[in-house]
Amino acid sequence: MAMNPVSYKLKKGNNVNQIGFLAQEMAEIFPEACLIDDNGEGIGIDYSRLTSVLASALQAQQKQIESLKKAFVTIKK
C-alpha cells in the first residue's frame, strides 16, 4: 500500500508524460529495487525487480479473497 503510482514528466527528455513510481519514494520502501546515488537518494528504479514484490502482493490478496469467500458462504447458510 506504500507504493504510490504517479504520472510525471522527466526533467531531461522529450517532455512526454510517464507513469511509474518516484525513485526517491521507492528507495525508502524497496531500496533493493532502486539505483541509489552517493547521497542515499533514489535516482532510478529497476522495474523488473518489482515483479516478485507485486506477485507476492497479488498472492496475499488472493488468499484474503478466498478466506472472505469461505466466510461469506458460512454466513449465507
Secondary structure, DSSP 8 states (H G I E B T S, - for coil): -----EEEE-SSSS--EEEE--HHHHHHH-GGGEEE-TTS-EEEE-HHHHHHHHHHHHHHHHHHHHHHHHHHHHHH-
